[in-house]
Amino acid sequence: MRHVTFVVAICLLWGS
């Protein structure tokens, strides 16, 4: 698992 998933999750959370 790469850190990409974490970055995407943060983007989705902050994008809300």
Secondary structure as GFF3:
##gff-version 3
##sequence-region A 1 16
A	DSSP	alpha_helix	4	15	.	.	.	ID=ss1
###
